[in-house]
Amino acid sequence: MINLVKLSSKYKYIVLDFDGTIVNLNVDWVTLKNKLYKRFNCKYNFKSKSIFDMISKISDEDVNDTLMTIKKFESISVNQNFEVIPQIF
């Protein structure tokens, strides 16, 4: 669960855009899902390749690796810098 109170002390604004209303990233979702599935399925035994299913099951010790993988895919489609906030799950 994201601790928005803790994050709000560091950031003036926090925007969560899960449906692409604000920004539409042209991410290769199929490849990203496959990469995360291959990387973590042996450890977590996912029931599906749903990105939400996978991310919800990944433990704190693997969060940074997961976020950096996602960031690489998002960075390909966006030419701007953004900050990954660690430990958001």
N, C-alpha and C positions, 0 to 999 in steps of 0.2 A: 504494500500500500504506500502510496506517495504521501510523505509528510509535508503538506503544503504550508503549514505554519512554520516549520523549520526552514523550508526553502524561501518563504517570503521575507525572512530576515536578511537573506543574501541578494535576492532579486526584486526589482521593482515590479515587474510584471512576469507572470507565468502563463503561457498559452499552451493549452493541450489541444491539438488538432488531429483527432483520430480518424476523421472521415474525409479529410482533404478539402474541407470548406475554405480554409484560409490559403493553404498551399497545396498544390497538386504535384507530388513528386512522381516523376516517371521512373519508378523503381521496378526492376525486374523481379517481381514478387515470387514468381515460380522458382527462379534460381536461388533467391534468398531463403525461401522456405526449405528448399532441398539442402542447401548448405547447412542451415541450422539443424535440420533433422539428422543429417549425416554426422554432424559434429557432436550432438548431445543425445541422440536416441538410445545408444547403448547404456548410458548412465541413467536416463530418466524414463525410458520406455513410454514414449508418447503414444496416445491413442489415435492421433491424427496429425496431419501436417498443417493444421490451423496455426497461424502465427501467434494468435492469442493463447491457444492451448500450450504451445511450446514455451512462450515467455512466462506464462503464469506458473509453470512447473520448475523453471530454472532457479537454482538456489543462489544465495548471495555470492558465493565463491565464484560463480560463473557469470554473474551479471555484467561485469566489465568486458569480458570476452564477447558476450552476446551483443552488447551495445556497440562495441567497436566494429563488429561484423556488420551490424545494421547501418552504422555511420558510413562505412565504406560504400555500401550500396546507395545510400541517400546522397553521398557526396558526388557520385558519378552523375547524378541527374541535376544537381544544384551547384552552381559556381559561387558559393558563399560559405563563410565560416559559421559554424554554430557550435555551441558548447553542449557536450553530453554531460548531464548531471548524474554522477555516479550514485549507485545504490537507491534507485527510485522504486524498486519493487519491495 
